[in-house]
Amino acid sequence: MHETTGLTHSTVAATALPRTALAPVAARPAPSASGLTVDLIEDLSGFAALEDDWRALESRAPCAEYFCSFDWCWVWWQHFGAQSGAAPLLLTIRRGSGLVAIMPLALESAGPYRYARLMGAGTGQYGDILVDQTLGDRRPLHTALWTGLKRARIDTLHLDLVRDDANLAAFLAPLAKCAGQEEPSYEVVTGNFADFDAYMASRPSSLRKDLRRRRRRLSEQGAPAYGLVTDPDAIAKDTVRAVELKRQWLAERGLHGRFLARANVGDWMADIAQRAHGRGRLHFSVLRVGGNLAATQIAFGSEGRLVGYFGAFDVAHSRHSVGKLHLEDHLADIFDSRVTLDLLPPADSYKAEWATPGIHARSYTLPVSAVGRIVSLVHNPVQRQRLKRAYLALPGALRASFAARVLGLAGTIKRAATGGARRTSHTPLSQAKDQQS
């Protein structure tokens, strides 16, 4: 990872710079006729120095997903990004001295080929950038984004699950050919119903009957108790346990979760959950049976919305459908707040019992250079979705071993192309800021 004692600034002329792997990026501000200035930050100290401005921007974008927050990106970088061999690349757009937008990227390379993803890719559910909600005409912003991407000498930009109402959606609208298949989110819009009872009355009678029957049988194992987790130590403990339960569920189904296969994912999720709690953006609900965690949902809130980020349940209670029983309790809990609960893509069959299709999302591979246009012909969301469908069609006994072999081979190829992933120790935020001064 490239580090300096300040922000990196160099000539705008990309042709004068060598295309070496993760070379320092041109970062001189570029004022435009609209008054917007594009700046590139590609060192850890500059990343840390953005905290106050970034958080202030969050307050001017109350509808933004938590995945765009400083906390999400910083914690992701500390646990995953710094260990992957990537380099931070933050596109900041200012009007005067005020930050009006930020696109936080992780930049990687394979030889001369340079590609970027949003920070948090693989952990965040929706891809977007953070934009001041009071910003008017977005066309100058889109021009500034394109200017920044060009100056960063990125070949391709990979964006996962960009919602049709995201800040990035209008920027990407002319690039539909770069998009994968639409995936609907499933949403429970509580404001469409008089109360929770009215909502449940709208659900299939077979679902309501099944829930009553399973709740009676579960009670024979011990009284089920729903509640919220608000103590920071309990948040960490229950988060780690939720990750363990999810891994057990995947193993039972013969699935391989690439994200959950990482050894430190429990620590990462506990860290981000605690930080979200400190910011008032965490809704961590659990269903316990006999005092033990039977089902849980980690959700993140924004203005008017709650995103059901991570759910898990104990496979020992599978026959009691504890995941559904917990979801029923969860909905009853939040209904009076009149928020919309987003159950997220993909369109799993159980979601249709509880929710209706909402805003669609799609993934993009955006070619920025001539090299990127060639690569994107074979490495794009459409091809990735085809491979995923082929993988899911395999017998359960073969899925996990096949995925592990493929991912191992991909890692070997990547390390050979990059000369080996660089490993960087965890850097406290205060220490990174000291490097800036």
N, C-alpha and C positions, 0 to 999 in steps of 0.2 A: 504494500500500500504506500502510495506517495505521500509524504508528510513534509510540510514546511512550517515555518513559524508564522505564516500569514497566508492570505488568499493568493492563489497562483494567477498571475496576469502575464500574458505574453501576446505576441502579434496576432492580429486577426487573420492574416493570410495563411490559410491552411496549407497551401502548396509549399510553404517554406518550412513546414514541420515534417520530420520523419514519421512514417507510419509504423512505429515500433509498438509492441504490445504494451497497452496501458501507459503510453507516453503521456507526459504532462499535456493538458488540454488548453487550447487557447481560451482565455477567460477575460479579455478586456471588455468592459461594458460597451454596449452598442446602442446609443440613443437613437430613437426613431422619430418620425414626424408625429407620431401619436403621443410622444413623451414617455414611452416605455423603454426601459433599459434592461438588456439581457446580460446576465453575469453567470459564469460557470465556476463552481467551487468543487475542487476535486482533492481535498485533503481533510483529514479528521479534525484538525483544529478549526478549520473554517466551518465544517459541519456543526461542531459543538457551539461555535460562536453565533450560529443562526437561531439558537433556542428561543431567545426572548422574542425576536421578530416572528418566528414561526408560530409560537404560542399566541401572539397577538393576532396573527392572521387567522388562526383557528377560531378566535372569538368573533371574527368578522365573517365566518363561514359556518354558522351553527348547524347547518344541514349536512355538513361534510361527514363522510364515514370516518370512523376512528382509525381506519387503515391509512389515512392520509396524515395522521398526527405526527408530531415530533417524537412522542413516546414510542409509537409503533416502529417508526423507521430507525430510531436510535437503538432500541432494544434488539430489533432484528439484526442490525449491523453488528452489534456486540456479540450476539450468540451465533450468527450464521454468516453474515456477509464478510466479516473480516477473516473468517476461516476458509472461505471459498476460493480465494485468489482474486476476488473482484476488487474494484476500486470505487470509492464513492464518487458520484457525479451529480451535483445538484444544480439544476437550472433554476435560477431565481430571476424574477421579473419585477421590476420596481417602477413606480411612478414617483419621480423625485427620490426622496429617501425612504418612502414607504413601500414595503413588500406587498405586492398585490397577487402574486401567484408563485408557486414552487412546484417543480417536477423533480422528485427525488429518485435518482436512478442508481443502479449498480452496474458498473461497466466491466465486461469481461472480454477476453480475446482468445483466439485460436490462431496462432501465427499472426499474419497481418489482418485477419478478419476480426472486426470489433463489433460487439453486439451489447445491447443494454436491456435491462428489465427494470420495472419499478421496484424500488426497495420494498421488501416484504413479499415479493413474488413467491408463491408456494406456501405462504402462510396467510396473507390477507385474502379475502374472498372477492372483493371488487377492486378493479384497477381504476384509479383516477388521480387527478392532481388537485391540489388545494388552491382555491381561487377566492379572492375577496368577493363576497356576495353582492357588494354595492357596485362592483365594476359594471359599467354599462355595455357598450358595444364590444363584443368579444372578438371581432375580426382582427384588430391590431394585436390582441393576445395570441391568436393563432399564428399570425405572421412572426411574432417574437419567439414562439415555441419552435417553429420551423427553423428560424435563424439559429437558435441555440443548438438544435440537433445537428444542423449542418456544420456549425463551427466545432462541435465536439468530435467530428469525423467518425460518427457512428455509421456502421453499415446497415444494421437492422435494429429496430426497436420492437420488442415483444411485449404485448399488453394483454393481460388476462382478464376476462370477464368485465368488460367496460359496459356499464348500464346505458340504455338508450337515453336516460336523463342525466348522465354524468357530464362533468365539465369538459371531458375529452370527446364526448359524442359528436358535437358539432365540428370539432377539429378533424375527426376521423370520417365524417359523413361522406366526403368526396372519395373516400378510399375503400368503398364497400368491397371491392375485389380482393382486398387484403384481409377480409374478415372470415372467421369461421362460422359455423352454424349457430343460429340463435338458440339461446337457452333461457327459458322463462324462470324468473324467481316465483316463488309461491308465497302469497301474503295473506295475512288475516288483518283486514282493515276494521278495527274495533269500532270506529266511528260510524260504520254502516249498520250497526245494530243498537237497539235500545239498551241492552245490557247483556251480560254473559248468558243468562237463561235463553234470551231470544236467539243469541248466536248458536247455542247448542241445539235449540229446536230446529235450526236450519240445516243441521248436519244429518247424514243418513241415519235412519232409525236403527239400522243394523250396527252402526258404530256405537251409538249410545247404549244399546243393549249389551254389546260386547264389553264395553268399558265397565258397566255395572257388574257384570258377571266376573270379570277378571279382578276387579277391586275386592270383591267379596272373597275370592280365593286367595289373593295376596294377603288379606288380613289374617288368614289362618297361619301365615308365616311370622306374623308380628304386625303391629299397627303401623301402616305407612304414614310417615310424617313429612309434609312438605314445608320447606322454609328457604330463606335467603341466607347466603354466607356473606358476612360483612366484616368479620375479624380478619385482619391481614394474615396472621399465621394460619388460620383455618382456610383462607383462600388459597394459600400456597399448598397446604397439605391436600386439600380436596382436588385442586387442579392436577397435581401429580397423580393422584389416584384415578381421576377421570381419564388421563392419558393411558394409564395401565389398563383400564377397562376397555378403552377403544382398541388397544392393541390385541387384547384377548378376543374381542369380537371379530376383528379382521382375520386373526389366525384361525378361528373356528370356521370362517367362511372361505378360507383359502385365498384371501386377498393380501396384497402387499401394498401398504401405505408408504409411499416414498418419503413423505413429510414425517410421518410418525416413526419411521425407521431410524431417524437421527437420535443419537444417544442423549443429546441435551435438550430434546424438545420439551420435556416436562419442566425443566428449569426455566426455559424460555417462556413457556405459557404461564407459569406461576409469576414470573417477573412482570409480564405484560398485564396480567389480570390484577395484580396488586397496584400497578401504576394507574390502570383504568379506574379502579376503585378510588384511588386518591384524587382523581379528576372528576369523580361523580358520573362516570360513563359505564360502569360495570353493573350488570344485573346477573348475579350468579345464583341460580336456583337449584335446589337438590330435593330428591325424594329419598328418604331413608327408611329402611325396614329393619326393625330390631336394632336401631342405632347405626347400622351400616349403610354406606352409600349404595343405593340401588340404581339411581338414574340422576343425570345432571344436565344442565344447559348453561353454557357460558355465553352471555349475550352482551353486545355493546350498543349503547344508545347514542342517538343524535336527536336533533330537534324533531319531534313527532314520529320518530322511527326507532325500532329496536331490531338489531340484526342478530339472529340466532346463530352465533358463530360456531360453537363446538358442543356437540351433544354426545353422551355416552351412557351406557347402562350395563349392569352386571348380567352377563350371559346366564348366570345361575337362575335368574328370574325371567328368562326369555318367555317361558310359557305363560307368564302373567302379563306380558306386554307392558313392562314397567316404563318403557320409553313413552308409550302412548298415555299411560296414566299420569306420568310426570307432565307431559305436554298439556293435558287437560287442566291440571292444577296450575301450571305456569300461565295459561291463558286466563284462567279465573283471577289470578293474582294481578295481572297487568290491565285487565279490561277497563277498569274505572279510569285509568290514566289516558285512555283514548289514543294510544299510540298504534302504529301499524307494525305488526310483527312480520319480519321478513325471514322466511325459512330457507332462503337461498337456493340457487341451482345446486345440483341437477334436479330434474323433475321426477323425483322418486315417487312411486305409486302412493305411498302412505300420505304424502303431502296433499294430494288431491282430496283426501277425506276431510282435511282440516281447513284448507285454504284455497284460494283461487289464483290462477296465473296473473302475475303482475307485470312489472317492467321487465323487458327482455335484456339480456346481456350477451355479448359476444367477444371473442378473443381476436386479436389482430397481430399480424406480423407486418410491420411497416418498413419497407425498404427506403433507406435514406440515401444510399449511394448506388452506383452501377453494380458494384460487387453485391450489395444487399439485394438488388433486384434479381440477380442470378440465384443467390442462395434461397431466396423466398419462394422460388418455383418448386422446391422440393421440401423445404422446412417451413411449414406454415400451419395455421390452425386446422385446416381441412385435413391435411395428412395426419396430424396428431390425433384428431378425432377418429379417423379410420383405424389407426393403430390401437387406440383405446378400445374400440368396439371389437376388434379382433382379439385383443387380450381378454376381454370379458367373456368372449365366446369359448375360451379354453375351459377344459374341465377344472373344477376347483382345486384338485390335488396338484395341478401343474402350474397354476397361476403364480403362487408365491415364489417357487423356485425359478421359474422362467423370468419373472420380474427382477429377482435378485441378480441373476446372471447377466441380464441385459444392462441393468444399472451399473453393475461392476465393470462390464466392458466399456460402457460409456465413460465411466470415471477414469479408466485406464487411458482411453483415447484422449480425453480432455487433459489429463496430466502430461501426456506425451506432447500434446500440442502447445501447452503453456509452459512447459519446463517444470511442472510440479506446482501444486497449489501452495501459495504462501500462507503461512499460519501466523496470525497476529494475536497476541495476548489481549485479554479483556482490558479495555481502557476506561477507567471511570470518567464520567462527564467532567468533573472538576479538573482532572488532570489534563484532559483534552483542551479545556478552555485555557488552562495555564500556558499551554504551548502556543496559543494564539497571542498572548500578551507579551 
